[in-house]
Amino acid sequence: MVLLCGGCGSSSVKTAGAPAEPTTEPPPSMPKIAIVYYSTYGHVKTMADMVKAGVEEAGCEATLLQVPETLPAEVLEKMGAPPKPDVAVADPHTLPEFDGFLFGTPTRFGMASAQMKSFMDATGGLWMKGALVGKPAGIFFSTGSQGGGQETTALTFVTQFAHHGLIFVPIGYSNPKLMDMGEIHGGSPYGAGCLAGPDGSRMPSDLEKDVAKHQGTYFAGVVKKLAAGAA
């Protein structure tokens, strides 16, 4: 179709029915999940690696962060603790950058370790600002025995979530392996868990690692749904 400009003697050509220029929108960013953990002998670190694999398999970005150590190096040496892995040390001020959190801790007398408690105590400024309100959070853990705090560690940690306004995301019995009676294992509807044994010599079993990976996948799915609803 030719359009004539009567006043200027010029013409312009416009093709009838020409398709509009395609518009491209940037792909949505992946939700970011922080896996914040403390591990003395490597049990919780092993679980954290499996949680991370599950988070990434579900299509979220996972970042491992180890909380600062509070024990002197000479004490750790006497305890026979191995060197810390090359993992970034958690900074409370960076937590608002993440969309969700999974906390991993060994048990000390049925509660989280002093290192994890110390880190959470350092989040007071975030609490004052309400910086974490409405974000999902979960927990996984390691104990010396079956009755050593597999559930009390989670229950007492939920108080941290409540004060920050975080949304606790338990796994329930979404992984049927939690019901497995064929072997001794950790884990509960509150989160994945492993049994280290009284001397710490038992590392996470395949079943316990499977539940840990499942927790990462399950939790990431919840984070993605919340992120989609907020978009």
C-alpha positions in Angstrom: 0.0 0.0 0.0 1.5 3.4 -1.1 0.7 6.5 1.0 1.1 9.9 -0.8 2.0 13.1 1.1 0.0 15.7 -0.8 1.7 18.6 0.8 5.3 17.6 0.2 5.0 15.6 -3.0 6.7 12.6 -1.4 5.5 9.1 -0.9 6.2 6.5 1.7 5.7 2.7 1.4 4.0 0.7 4.1 3.5 -3.0 3.7 0.0 -4.0 4.7 -0.2 -6.6 7.3 3.5 -6.6 8.1 4.2 -8.5 11.3 5.2 -6.5 14.4 8.8 -6.6 15.5 9.2 -9.5 18.0 9.8 -8.4 21.5 12.2 -10.3 23.7 11.9 -10.3 27.5 14.9 -11.2 29.7 14.6 -14.7 31.2 13.4 -14.7 34.8 16.3 -14.9 37.3 16.7 -18.0 39.3 15.8 -17.8 42.9 18.9 -17.7 45.2 19.1 -20.0 48.1 21.7 -19.8 50.8 22.8 -23.1 52.5 24.2 -21.8 55.8 25.9 -24.5 57.9 28.5 -25.4 60.6 30.4 -28.6 60.5 33.2 -29.8 62.8 34.1 -33.2 61.4 32.4 -33.0 58.0 29.1 -34.7 58.6 27.0 -31.6 58.1 29.2 -30.5 55.2 28.5 -33.8 53.4 24.7 -33.2 54.0 25.0 -29.6 52.8 26.6 -30.7 49.6 23.7 -33.1 48.9 21.2 -30.3 49.8 23.0 -28.0 47.3 22.7 -30.7 44.6 19.0 -31.0 45.2 18.5 -27.2 45.1 20.4 -26.9 41.8 18.6 -29.9 40.3 15.3 -28.1 41.0 16.5 -25.0 39.0 17.6 -22.6 41.8 20.9 -21.0 42.5 22.6 -22.5 45.6 25.3 -20.9 47.6 27.2 -22.8 50.4 28.2 -20.6 53.4 29.9 -21.8 56.5 29.3 -19.8 59.7 32.4 -18.4 61.5 34.3 -20.7 63.8 34.3 -19.7 67.4 36.8 -22.2 68.7 40.6 -21.5 68.7 42.7 -23.4 66.2 44.6 -25.2 69.0 41.4 -26.5 70.5 40.1 -27.8 67.1 43.5 -29.5 66.6 43.2 -31.3 70.0 39.6 -32.3 69.0 41.0 -33.9 65.8 38.9 -31.7 63.6 40.0 -31.6 60.0 40.8 -28.2 58.3 37.9 -26.2 57.1 36.9 -26.6 53.5 37.3 -23.8 50.9 33.8 -22.4 51.4 32.9 -18.8 51.8 32.3 -17.7 55.4 28.8 -16.5 56.0 28.2 -12.7 56.6 24.8 -11.9 58.2 24.6 -8.7 56.2 24.4 -10.6 52.9 21.4 -12.7 53.9 18.8 -10.3 52.5 20.3 -11.0 49.0 18.8 -14.5 49.1 15.3 -15.7 48.5 15.4 -18.6 51.0 17.7 -20.3 53.5 18.5 -23.8 54.6 20.5 -24.1 57.8 22.6 -27.1 58.7 24.0 -27.7 62.2 25.3 -30.4 64.4 23.5 -31.0 67.7 24.9 -29.9 71.0 22.8 -31.3 73.9 19.7 -31.4 71.7 20.1 -27.9 70.2 22.1 -26.1 67.5 25.8 -25.7 68.0 27.3 -22.6 69.7 28.8 -21.5 66.3 25.4 -21.5 64.7 23.8 -19.8 67.6 26.5 -17.1 67.6 25.9 -16.5 63.9 22.1 -16.1 64.4 22.8 -13.8 67.3 24.7 -11.6 64.9 21.5 -11.1 62.8 19.9 -8.7 65.3 20.3 -5.8 62.8 18.3 -7.7 60.2 15.6 -8.5 62.8 15.4 -4.7 63.6 14.7 -4.0 59.9 12.5 -7.0 59.3 14.9 -7.8 56.4 14.1 -11.5 56.4 10.3 -11.4 56.9 8.3 -13.6 54.6 11.3 -15.6 53.3 11.2 -19.5 53.5 13.7 -21.4 55.6 14.4 -25.0 56.6 16.9 -27.0 58.7 18.9 -30.2 58.5 21.1 -31.6 61.3 23.5 -34.2 62.6 23.4 -36.0 66.0 25.4 -38.6 67.7 22.5 -41.0 68.2 18.9 -41.5 67.3 17.7 -40.0 70.5 20.3 -37.2 70.4 18.1 -34.4 69.2 17.0 -35.2 65.7 13.8 -33.3 66.3 14.6 -31.0 69.3 17.3 -29.4 67.3 14.8 -28.4 64.7 12.1 -27.4 67.1 14.4 -25.1 69.1 15.7 -23.6 65.9 12.2 -22.7 64.8 12.3 -19.9 67.4 15.0 -18.2 65.3 12.6 -18.4 62.2 9.7 -17.1 64.2 11.5 -14.0 65.5 12.7 -13.1 62.0 9.3 -13.8 60.4 10.8 -16.5 58.3 8.4 -19.2 56.9 9.4 -22.7 58.2 9.3 -25.3 55.4 9.5 -28.8 56.8 9.7 -31.8 54.5 7.0 -33.9 56.2 7.2 -37.4 54.9 7.5 -36.3 51.3 10.4 -38.7 51.0 9.2 -42.3 51.8 12.7 -43.3 52.8 12.1 -41.6 56.1 9.8 -44.5 56.8 12.5 -47.1 56.0 12.8 -49.6 58.9 15.5 -51.7 57.2 18.4 -49.7 58.7 19.2 -47.1 61.3 19.1 -43.6 59.9 18.6 -40.0 60.8 16.1 -37.5 59.4 12.6 -36.5 60.4 9.6 -34.6 59.1 11.4 -31.5 60.3 14.3 -32.0 57.9 17.1 -34.3 56.8 19.5 -35.6 59.4 22.3 -38.0 59.8 23.7 -40.0 62.7 27.4 -39.5 63.5 27.8 -42.1 66.2 29.0 -41.4 69.7 32.6 -41.0 68.5 31.8 -39.3 65.2 33.1 -42.1 63.1 29.9 -42.8 61.2 29.5 -40.6 58.1 26.1 -40.0 56.4 24.6 -43.1 54.8 23.3 -43.3 51.2 19.7 -43.1 52.6 20.5 -40.0 54.7 22.2 -38.3 51.7 19.2 -39.1 49.5 16.9 -37.4 52.0 19.2 -34.4 52.1 19.2 -34.1 48.4 15.4 -34.5 48.4 15.1 -31.7 51.0 17.1 -29.4 48.6 14.8 -30.2 45.7 11.6 -29.9 47.8 12.6 -26.7 49.4 13.7 -25.1 46.1 10.2 -26.0 44.6 8.6 -24.0 47.4 10.9 -21.1 46.9 10.1 -21.0 43.2 6.4 -21.0 43.8 6.7 -18.1 46.3 8.9 -16.2 43.8 6.5 -16.8 41.0 3.6 -15.5 43.1 5.4 -12.4 44.0 6.4 -11.6 40.4 
